[in-house]
Amino acid sequence: MTDVLDLAKNLINRESVTPTDAGCQKLMMEMLTHYGFDNEIMDFEDTQNFWSVRKGASAGPVFVFAGHTDVVPAGNPGDWHTPPFEATEKEGYLFGRGAADMKGSLAAMVVATERFVKDYPDHKGSIAYLITSDEEGPFINGTVRVVEELMSRQQPLDYCIVGEPSSTAQLGDVIKNGRRGSLTGFLKIRGQQGHVAYPHLADNAIHKSYQALHELAETHWDHGNDFFPPTSFQIAIEQSGTATNVIPGEKYVEFNFRYSTESTAEGLKQQVIDILDKHKLDYQLDWKLNGEPFITEQGALLEASKQAVLDVCKIDSQALTSGGTSDGRFIAKTGAEVVEIGPVNKTIHQINECVNIDDLYALVDIYYGVLKRLLTD
């Protein structure tokens, strides 16, 4: 049996900053080949992806492990107490960039699969892997492109675990069964530049924006539902002005919606336009849809996941939809049930990112337990 700690170290030691893969996927594919998987490289542009499938002895559901080999930059290596791309054990933790997000999960997936296939070589259904090197970056040529290709082939996907670090205080306390949508607006409000001593000859872009931006900030977009909190609107960037004696002729604003299934991207866009028009602004507005909301309600996958966590960690998991976006939003478009189960997220994207070593072994047991519940009689 492969040791999950050894495999996690091997992956962390590869400097796979988005969209670089640094050989992580090659290593995973080589290991999966030994367990009877057929690997298909599905690279697009600068992004490496692979789709791998092991068919069981009888018909049944298609179960997918999904994740990413890319990591965010480490920052200044001198700020780390251990080298960010030299996996280091210290006081019961494994330190290194990607330890929690999400090379530890990838290692646990592979080891759980190895153990399951050895124990149940004639399992029903299929086990598949969908792995990308473009999750932390612009998410253009990664999972979204692979899913589009699989859907064009009418490839069914029934269940999917994404290995994102979902846990908050201890392993398994939170399972993400959905995510909010994310919509960003890029707004330029136009006025007329002029001298501050001659305001009658100018039109202050800052002043004229106040009422509209206040209304946007105070609007209640929806009330949420049983799975999602109400949609939120947040102004993230404001830029304007050139000097203290110049009335600004333009103001630039970036804002973001995190929205529930009670709202739609198109509906939110129209509401914003209506408010801007009501205040008679001269403006330019562009949009970026970062991800649509999705939800996996109570079903076979969520039930199997909760039970596996209970058996291994002796706690009841909460199913939550909080946090940012993940590649689960693309996989959910196939109709698959999707959940995220992974390590504690306290140190992700931080200096001295780490994962509890005992949690890695427990995560193997959780993934194994889900496979057993869904792919055996």
N, C-alpha and C positions, 0 to 999 in steps of 0.2 A: 504494500500500500504506500502510495505517495504521502509524505508528511506535509500537511497543509502549511506549517510554518516555513519549511524549506522552500516550497513553491511560492509562497507570498514573498519571501526574501528575493528569490530569483526574479520575480516580476518587478519588485520595487527597485532593484539595482539597475534596471533599464530606464534610461532617461527619456521617457516617452511623453514629452511636453507636446500638447496639441499642435498640429495633427500627426506628429511623429509617433510611430508605434515601437520602434527600437527592438523589434524581434519578439515582442510579447505574444502577438497572435500566432506567429510561426511556432513558438514553444507550445502554446495551447493546442494548436491543430495537430502537432506531432503527438501529443499525449492523447488527444481524443481519437486519433487514428488507431491507437493500440486497443481502444475499447469498442471498435467497430463502427466508428463514425465516418461518414463520407463528407469531406470538406470541400466547400466551394468558395474560392476567393471572389469577393464582389467589391473591388476597389473602384472608387469614382474620384476622378481628378486627383487631389492631393491626399485623399483619405483612404486608409486601409480598413476593410471590413471583411468579415467572413460569416458564412452561413454553413452550419454543420448539422447533420442529421444521423441518428441511429434509429433504425426501424426495429420495432419489437417483433415478437413471434406471432402476434395477433393484432387485429384491428383495435383501435382505441384512440384516445385523444392525443393531440400533439402538444407536448409540454416544452416550453422554451425557457432557457436561461439567457437573459440579455444583460449586456453591460458594456463598459468602455475601458480600453487600455490606456487612453490618454489621461494626463494629469495637468493641473495648472502649474505655472512656473513656481519654482521654489523660493524666489526672491534672493536676498543676499545670503549665500551659504554660511557666511560668518555669523549670522544671527541664530543659526541652528546650533544646538548643543551636540548634535551628531550630524555627519554629512547627509544631506537630504536624499541622495541617490546611492547610499550605502546602508542597506537595511541593518538596523542595530537593535539588539535586545537590551533592555534596561528596565530593571525593577518590575518585571512582569509585563512590559509593553514592548511592542515592535514599532520602532520609529522609522520614518522615511516618507517622502512625498508619495501619496497614493495609498498609504497603509490602510486608511479607512475609506478612501474615495478613489477607486474602489478595487484596488488590487487584492486586498484581503478577501473581498467577496468573490472575486474571480477564482482565486486559489481554492476557496471553500466549495465553489460550484464544481470545479473539476474533480476534487477529491471525493465529494459526495457522489458524483456521477460514477467515478471509478468503483467506489464501494457498492453502489446500487447495482451496477451492471454485473459485478462479480457475484453478488447475492441473488440477483434476479435476471439471469441472462435471457430468459424467455418472457420478459415483461411485455405487457400489452402496450399498444400505441407507439409513439415515437418520442425521443428526447432530442431537442435541437438547441443549438447555440446561435445567437445573433450578437456579434461583437463588433464594435466600431472603435476608431481612433479619433472621432470628432464629436464628442459629447460636451466637452468643456469649452469648445470653441464656437464657431458660427453655426454648427449643426445643419450644414447645407448638404454635405455629401456623405453623411453617415447613416444612422439608423433610418432616417426618413427616406433615403434613396433605396435602401435595401428593402424596406417595407413596401415601397411602391412597386419594386420588381417582383416581390413575392405575391403581392395582390394581383399583379398582371398575369401571373401564372395560376391564379386561383389556389394558391397554397393555403390550406387551412391552418390556423393557429387557435388553439383552444385555451391554453393556460400559459401564463408568462410570469416568472419572477425576475424583476430587475434588481440587481444587487446594490442599489444605492444605500448609503448609510442612513437608514430610517430611524434607528433607535435614538432615544433622547437621554435617559439617565442610566439605563442598563439594557443589555442586549435583549431584543424582543419585546420591549415595552410598547413600541409603536410599529404597526404595519401600515404603510401608506397604501390605501385602496383607491386613490385618485389624486388628482392635482387640479389646482385652479388654472384657468386660462391666463395668459399674459399678453397684453396689448400695449405697445408703446406709441406715443404721439410725439411728433416733432413739429413744434408750432413757431412760426415767425410772425410777429405782430409788427405791422409797418405804420410809422408815423411820418413826421417831417423833421429832419435834423435842423438845429438852429442855435443861436446864441442865447444863453440863459437870461441876458439882459433884454432880450426882445422876444418874449414868449408868444406874442401875438403873430409872429412870423413863423412859428414852428408848431409842431404837434407832438407832444411828448409820448413816445411809445410806452414808457413805463406807466405813466399816469393812466393812459387810456385802457391799459390791460387789467387794472386792479379789480374792477367790478366783475368782469367776466371770470377771471381766475378765482376770485372769492366764491362765486356761484358754483364753479366746477368743484372746488374743494368742499363745499357744503352740501352738495347734492347727494341724496340717498338713491343709489342706482338700483338696488334691489334689497330684499330682506334675507337673502340666502335661503337655505333649506336644511333638511336633516343632515346632509353630508358636507355642506359648505357654509362658511360664514358669509355675511353680506359682501358684495363686491366693493373693493376699495380703490380709491383714486389718490395718487401721490405725485406731487410735483418733485422731480428729482434734480433738475438743473434750471437755473435762470441766469441769463447773461445779457447785459446791456450796458451802454455808455462807453465813452472814450475819454472824457475829461470833465472836471468839475464845472467848467464854464461852457459846456456843450449840452444842449438838450438832445437826448438820444432819439434817433430816427427809427431804430429797430429794437425789438426785444425778442430774445430767443428763449424758448421754454421746452423742456422735455418732461413728459409725464408718463406715468404707467398705471394701467389698470391690472389688478389681480381679480379676476372675475369668476363667478360661480356659474353653474349650469342654468341659473335663472336668467342670465343675460347672454347676449350673443355679441360677437365682435362688431358685426354690422350695426346692431342696435345701439351699442355704445358710441360708435363713430357718429351716427346720426344725431344722437343726443348732444354730443360735444359741438357739432356743427350748428345745431339749433341755438345753443347758448351763445356761441361766438357771433352768430348772425344777429341774435336779439340785441346784442350790445354794439351792433353796427361797426365791427372791427374790420380793418383791411388786413388780411392775413393770408399766410400760406401754411397748409397743414399736410403733413405726410405721416404715414403709419407703418408700423412693423408688427405683424402678428407673430409673436414668439411661440405661442402654443395655445391650443384650445383645451378647455377643461374636459376631464374624463372621470368616470366613476365606475368602480367595480362593486356592485352591491353584494349582499350575502349570497354566496354560492359555493360550489365545490372547492374552488381554489382558496378563497378566504377562510372557509371552515377548516380545510386541511392545514393551512398555514397557522391559524390560531392554535389548533390542536398540537401541531409539531412544537410550537414555542412553549406551550403549556407542559408538554412532556419533557422537554429539554431544560427549560429555564424555570419551570414551576411558577410561572406568572401568567396572568390573563393579559393578552395584548389589546391595545386600543387600535381601532381602525380609524385613521385620520387622513385628512387631505391637505394639511398645512404644508408650508415650505414653498420652495421655488418650483421650477419646472423640471421635468426629467424626460428621458426618451420613451417612457411609458406612454406619453401622449400620442406618439406615432404608432406604437404597437396596438394601442386600443382601437385604432381605426379599423383593424382587421376584424373586430368583433370579439377578440380574445378577452378573457378575464385576466386582469393585470394587477399585480401587487408588487410593492417594493419591500424587501426584507434585507437588512444589512446591519453593519456595526453601529456603535454609538457615534453620533456626528459632531461631538463637542469640538474636535480639533481639525475638522476638514477645512482645507484651503488655508490653514494657519501655519505659522512657523512651528516646527516640532510636531507635525502631524503624527499621530500614533493610533494604534489599535491594541486593545487588551489581548494578549496571546491566548488566554483561556477562551476568550470569545470566538477566536478563529476556529478552535476545535468544536465549540458548541454550535457555531454556524454551520459547520459540516453536518452535524447531527440534525439540525433543523431542516436543511435542504434535503437531506436523505429522507427524513420523515415525511416531507411533502411528496417527494417522488413515490415513496412506498404507498402512501394513501391514495394517490391518483392513478398509478400505473400498475397496481397489482390487484388481484381479486380478493 
